Amino acid sequence: MKKADQFIFPTAFTGNYPNSWAGYIFLQMTQQNALHPGIDWNWGAVEADYGQPVQCIANGQVVHQSRQDGVGYGIIVVVKHELTDELYNFIKTKYQIDTRNIYSFYAHLKDEIVDDNQELDMGELVGYVGKSGTTVSHLHQELYKAIPGTSWRYWPTLSAGWTAEKLKQYYIDTYDLVVNQPTSNTSNDDLLKSRADAFVAVADKLQKPVDKDIVLADIDKFLKYESLLVEKDRLISEKDSQLTIVTDKVDDLDDRLQLLDKENIELKTSIQSLTDGNKIQSEDIQKLKLKVEELQKIQPIEQLSSLELVLTAVKRFLRRR
């Protein structure tokens, strides 16, 4: 079995992940009151993606394929991927998941077209988008580390004790891995090609040829929109940071004003005490009182500077006495 050295998107999709996604995203709460451990991939509207090709997201080997009748996963395929050292170290560092083997899970497929133990290359056909086990066509896909006690597994629920923290010990957001894996850090070319190939495959199946360059241009627009969303989040974060700095400065100004108010009161008390003791001439006292009253009328920031000057002058005056 070839080692998995790169991961790609499993099928063509529309929307921008995760902000405008036409299905459940990773760890989103569902109507079944359970956290969604995978991603629902959709293309177009309603049944537009029915019969759309689903490709293996990395080199691997089929370890399970079956059909579940009734409501559930429907037709499913599970593929085992043996990781290269680079991807093993990346996944261990980024997701804190220590495993040499990882499994991709594909559900609600239209047909059963692969066999147990069949080896698949990245991009090779796993099946077609269907709606087996559900009512609306889409691909439910997961990526996870083997769970003890299972050769493959059904979706665990919150009632079984699966919290978000526990899910993260085993499950990985496929979209996040594809975008951030080491082989994708230098360029978006591979991501664009993967997504374009899937679009073209759909067009070929529907016998509606398309220009691949046009598809690439359209996808590039999607990616630019996603980058604008990232920039928007960055600016909001920067604005919040600046607001925090201003708030801290205002709090510091309040503290200084409170301190000066306290000194102001002490100054009045000292003046009154000195007046009672006849140690300062009445005209000098009147001048100081007028200056204090004048300070109370000016703006707080001006008051800081002016009051400090007055206090200094009073201290000098008292030393001369």
PyMOL commands that set and color helices and strands:
alter all, ss='L'
color gray80, all
select helices_A, chain A and resi 85-95+158-160+164-167+174-180+182-184+189-205+212-276+282-295+300-320
alter helices_A, ss='H'
color red, helices_A
select strands_A, chain A and resi 39-41+53-55+60-67+75-82+101-109+119-120+125-128+139-144
alter strands_A, ss='S'
color yellow, strands_A
deselect
rebuild
show_as cartoon
